[in-house]
Amino acid sequence: MSTAFYSKFERHSNGEGLKGNSTHYCPGCGHGLVHKYLSEAIAELGIQDDTVLVSPVGCSVFAYYYFDTGNTQAAHGRAAAVAIGHKLANPRTSVIAYQGDGDLASIGLAETIAAAQLGTPISIIFINNAIYGMTGGQMAPTTLMGQSTSTSPYGRKQIHGQPIKMAEQIALLDGPVYVERVALFSPAERNKAKKAIKKAIQLQSEGRGYTFIEVLAECPTHLKISPSESEKAEKWVKENMVPIFPLGVKKDITLEPWWNIEPPKFNGEEFVKLIGGTTEKTERHCKAFPAHLHPADISLKLAGSGGDGAQTAAILIATAGINEGFDGTHIPAYGPESRGGTSYADVHIAKTEVLNPASPTPHILIAYNAPSLTKFGPTVAKNGFIIYDTLAPEPKSTDPSVKVIGVPFAEIANGLGKMVVKNIVSLGVLSAATDIFPRETFLAAVKQALKEKASLMPLNEEAFDLGYKAAKECMKAKGY
């Protein structure tokens, strides 16, 4: 029979000898059977070259060693979200998320419900063995009442809540078209499981909708049953799990194929316009990379209250660097308030490529308020620069090699009648204090940002120039 497995499994010993055809699963584990049915279904449907299997953290963590399909390893609980990403990026692909009970019904419950309600055609194969199998036998969301685990040694009690019935929960949602719970404890049930898995994938591949198969599976290891007595594990599932998790079809509706979306178009020019950039060639004003600040990668941090304009200034600095042919990044961090909360941004300007966009020890800090100056001032690298609004008191303890330049950003902006331009004042200070970029570079970035508000350009130029002048006066007074 044809399958979608690799001819040999290279997880150990490069797939040589017996290990080349053995999995990592414990003897008697249900995963092996489900893998077999899944592999055969993919092959029988003729979709092997168009299938992506998403395996998360859990017992199925090494599934990509076995399935000769596209494979993605998802973070714990995030398989459904990753599966949707694959489906949207490649709409004609058959995407299968293979998940355990701890993964799908605990840490991944939000993603599970959201994906099911969305109804995007993906297939979920959910292995329910009533335990956290791989991580040590802890109580899972599907652990039975009274069942002993490593975290419920006296059995699951009422205080722990009831085991969650995922198939029933999923079937109540509008998005799914086919939901069934199957088992593996007898030849008849295995045959039903095989058919259900194939049907789920077929419905998805035909573009009819989201499908979900829950499989009640044996875990002899945590049941403490010898593999040679597999019938005991099968009996336990039949007598203990089935009464709580009844088998059968929970939802099966007929929809005409509706999934006919086009794959996304990766048009560079459209993307640049979407984020407010430009595809026009920009004039360059730098003669070379400002290596006097750092030979290859200059890091900055801008911080203030929400509404201070730190984020806008950060974007303008990154844009200025990109316009000059360097690499630039901007990573924002916002507080909970749109105004008055903490807001800071990490910016990098690199000669060739930014390798780490974070700025834990910036070469340059621009602080718009006292809390930001207090918090980030001590983190500035040796021979760096602290630029701050003199509304905040001058920092008393900094490394002597750090140049500290205080300018009244807000006072200058207020004098111009527009407090919002205090961040432009700070860019003028930055240019004067560090010589990172010339005036023309910064103003080109500002003009680019204000393309729909060209009338504001003279005000911004004046704000920049006043900041530049004030910085030069401060530096002269300090002997810099």
N, C-alpha and C positions, 0 to 999 in steps of 0.2 A: 504494500500500500504506500502511495506517495505521501510524503509529509513535508512540512516546512522547517524541519530541523537541519542543523548542520550535520555533515557526514561524520564529524567527530567533534567532541567538546574539548576545547583547549584550556579549560579552567585550571587543570593541574597537569603537570608533566608534559606540557605542550600537546595534550590530547593523545598521548601514546598509550598503547596497551589497553587494559580494562578501563582505565580512567577516561579514555577517549570516548566512551559511550555510557558514562555514569554521571548522574547529577549530584548536587550537594544535599539533596533532600534525605531526611531520615527514612530508614526502611519502614514501609507501611503508611507513609505520608500520602495524603490525597492529591498533593500537587502534581505528582508524576502522571497520574491518570488524566487530570485536567489539562496538563501540558500536551499529552498525547492527543486528546480530543480537539484541542485548539489547533495544534499543528496540522492534523488531518483536515480539519474544516478549511483552514486557509489554503491548503493544497488543492482540495476538492473544488473549491470555489474559483480557483485559478487567479487568486489575488496576491500571491506571495510577493511579487515585485512591487506591489502597490500597498503594502501593509506596514504600519508602524506599531510596534508593541511598546507600551509604556509600562515599565516596572519600577516600583518605588522601593523604599526601605522596608524590609520585612523578609519573610522566608523566601519570597520570589526575587530577592535582590539581584541574583545572578542569572535571571532569565535570558539576558542578552547573550549569554554564552551558548544557549541552546537553539534559539530561534533564528533561522536564516532569513530575517526580514529587516526592515528598518527598526532600530531600537533606540529608546531614550530612557535614561535613568532619571526619575523624578525625585525630588525631595520628599521626605516623609509626609504622606497625606495629600500631596499635591498632584497626583497622577491625573485626575480628571481635568484640572486646570491646564496641565501640560498637553493632555490629549486634545482639548479644544484648540489650543494654540496650533498644534499640528494640523488639525482639520481645517482651520481657517486659512492657514498658510498654503495648504495643499488640499483643496476641497475634494479632489477625486481619490484621495488616499483613504484606505480603510484603517481606522485608528482604534486600537484595543488597549484599554487600561486594565491591567491585571493586578488586583489588590487584595490584601488580607483584611480581617475584621478590625484589628487595631488601627491599621492605616486608613481604611475607608470610613469606618464608623466612629472613630474617635478623633484623632488629630485632623483628619481630612473630612469631617462631617459637613462643614460649611461648603467646601468645594463640591462634595458629592451632591448635596441638595441643589446647589446653584446650577451645576452642570445638568442635572436631570430636568429641572424646571425649564432651563434654556432650550432643551430639546435638540441641540446640535447632534447630528448623526455620528455618535461614537458608541462603542460597545464596552460595557464594564463587565468583567469577569470577577466576581466577588467570592473569595474563599472564606467561608465561615467555619472555623474549627473551635470556636468558643474560647480562645486563649491567645495571648501574645506568644506566638510560637518561638520566634527567633531570639527575642530579647530576655528570656528568662522565665516565661510562664506566668506573667502577671495577669490580673483580671482584665478581661477585654469587655467592650460594650456588649458583646454577645454571650459572655459567660453566664451559665445557667444559675438559677437560684440554688443555694446550697453547695455549689461547686467550689471545691478548694483550689486555690491558686497560691502563688508565692506572695501575693499582696492581699489575699483574703484566705489565710490559712484555716480559718474556722468556717469557711464557706461564704458565698455571696449572701448578704443579708438585705433586709428591706431598706436599710439605711443607704445601701449602695445603689439602690434603684433597680428597676426591672431590666432584663436583657432587651436590647433594641431589635425590633423586627424590621430589618432594612428593606426587604423586598416589598412588604406591605406599605412602608413609608414612601418608597419610590413610586409605587403603583398609584398612590393618591395624587401625585403631581400631574400637571397637564402635559408636560414635555415628553415623557416616555411613550413609546408605542408598544413595547413588548417587555414584560417583566415576568420571570419565572424562577422558582426555587427548585433545585434538584438535589440529588444525593448520590453517594457512591457505594452504599453498603450492600448492594446486590447486583447481579448481572442486569436485571430489568431496569433498576434505577440508573445504572451506568449508561445503558443504552439511551434512556431519556435525557441524561446529562449531555451525551454526545450530540443528540439531535437538537437540543435547546441551544447549545453553544453555536452550532452551525447556523441555525435559524437566526440567532441574534446578529451574527456577523453578516449574514446574507441580507437581512433587512437594512442594516446600516449601509452595506456596499451598494444597495439599490437606491440609496438616498431617501429612505422612508422615515428615518428618525432614530432617536436614542433608544438603546436596548440595554437591559440589565439582567444578568444571570447570577443568582446566588447559589453557591454550591456548598452543601453541608459536607465537610471533609473530616477524615479521621486524623488525629494527632496522637499516635501511640506514645511518643516520647513523654508528653505532659500528662497523658492518662496513665503513665507508668505501666504500659502493657507491652510485653515482648512482641517484636515483629513476627515471631513464629506463631503467635496467637492472634493474628490479625482479625479473626472472626469476632474476638471479644471487643475490639475497637469498633468494628462495624456494628455490632449489637448495641454498643453504648450509644452510638449516633442514632440508631433506629429507635431505641427505647427511651432515650433521654432528650435528644435534640428535636426529633420530629414532632413530638407533642407541643413543643414551644414554637418551633419554626415549621409550620405545616407545609408540605410539598405541594407543588402545582403551579399552574399559570395564575399570576396575579393581575395581569393586564395584557391584552392582545387586541389591538385595534388595527384596522386596515386603513392605511393612508396611501394615496398615490404618491409616487416619487416626487418630492418637492425640492430636494437639495440640489440646486443648480447655480450656486453662486460662482462667480469668477474668482480665480486666484488674485491676490493683491498685486498691484502693479508697483514695482520698485523703481519709480522714476525719481532720479536724484534731484532734478530741478523742481519738481512739484513738492518734494519733501523739504527742500531748502526754503521755498516760499511759505510752506505751512508753518515752519518754526520762526518765520520772520526774517530769514536771511535773504541774501541776494545772489543771483547767478552772474551778475555783471562783474566785469573785471574791476577790481579796486586799485586805486593808485597807492603805491608803497612809498613810505617816507623814511623808514629805518634803513640805515646803511648796513647794519648787521644786527644779529641777535644781541640783546643787552646782557652780554656775558659778564659785565662787571657786577651784576647781582647774583648770578649763578652761571656756571659754564653751559648748562644744558636745560635746566628746568627750574623756573621761578615759581614759588608758591606764595599765594596771598590768601588772607582771610579778611573778610569784611563783615562787621557785626554791629548791630544796633537794635532799636525797637522796631516792631512791625510798623511800616509806614515811613521809616527813615530813608528808604531808597537803596539799602545795601544790596538787595538782589539785583536791582536795575543797574547799579554801578558795576556789580560783578559781571553781569552779562555784557556790558559795554567794554570792560577790560578784556574779556575772553574774545569778543568780536574784533576788537582792535588787534589782538595778537594774530587771529586768523587772517584778517585782512592783510597783515604784513607777511603772510606766508608761513607763520609758525603754527604749532598745534595749540589749541586752547580748550580748556574745560571749565565748566561751572557746575558745582554741586550745591544746591540750596538746602537749607534746613530751617523750617519754620516752627514758631511756637504755636500754641493753640489759638491765639488771638490774631485777628487780621490787623488790628492796630494796637500798639502798646505791648505786644508780646515779644519774646526773644526771636530774633531772626539773624541768621548768619549764613555766609556762603564761602565755600572753598573754591579758589580759582588757581589754575595752573597755566603758565605759558611756557611751552617747551620748544627747543630748537628744532627737534624732529618729531618726537612723539611723547605724549604724557603717559607714563606707565602707571602712575597712581594718582587719581584725582583728589585725594584727601590732602588736607593741609594741617596736620596736627602740630607742626613746628614751622609756621610760615616765615618766609623771609621778610614779608611785609604785612603789617596789620593796619587796617583802617577801622577805627572804632568811633561809632556815632553817639555812644552814651557811656556813662560811668560803669554800669555793670559789665558791659562788653570789654571795656578797657581793663577792669579788674580781673575778669575771667581769662582773657586771652593774652593780655600783656606779657605775663611771665612765660608764655609759650614761644615767643618770637625767637628765632634762631640768632646766634651770635653774628654781629656785623649787620643785623637786619634793621628794619625801620618800623617805628610805631607812629602812625599818623592818627590824630584824634581831634575831636571837636572840643574846644576849651570849655564847653558847658560842663565837662568832666574835669575833676582836678588832675593835675599832672601826676603821672605815676612816680612814686618815690623810690621804689626798689626795682631797677631793671639792670640787666647786664651792661656794664659801662661801654661795651662796644656797640650797643644798640642806639641808633639815633632816634630821638624823640621829638617830633614836630607837632606842635599844637596850633591849630587855626580855628577861629570861630565860624565853623561851617554855617550853623543856623543863623547867626547874627548877620553874616554876609548875605545869605539867601533872603532873610527878612528885609534887609535894606533894599534888595531888588524887587521886593513886593511879591515874591513867589517862594514860599518855604520849600516847595517841592524840588527846587534846584540845588539844595544843599549837597546832594550827592554829586552833582556836577562840580560844585566847588571842591569837593574832596578829590575829584579826578585831577583838577588843576594842581592841587597840593601834591598828589602822587607824582605827577609829571615833573614838577619842580624839585621835589625832594629826592626822587630816585632816578630820574632820567630813564625810566623804563621805556617810554615811547615819547616822541615829540608831540607838540600841540596838535599838529595836523592829523596825526593818527587817531587821537582821541576824538577830535571834532568830526572826523569822517565817520566814525562809529556812531556818534550822537546823531549826525545828519541822517544816517541810514535808519536809525531807530525812529526818527521823527519825520519819515518821508510823507506821512499823512498830515503832519502838523509843521510844515516848513516855516510858518510865521513865528514859531517859538525858537528858531535857531539863534537869532541875535541875542536873546536873553540868555540862552545856554552858553554862548560864546563869552558873554560878559561874566557869567558866573565862573566859568573855567578860568578866565584871565585873572579875576580877583583872587581866586584861590591860589593860583600860581604865584601872584605877586606877594600875597600874605605869607606863603611858605618860604619864599626867598628872604623876606624880612625876618622871619622867625629863625631861619638857619644862620643868617648873618649875626643875629643877636646871640646865638648860642655858639658861634664860632665853627660851625660845620662847613 
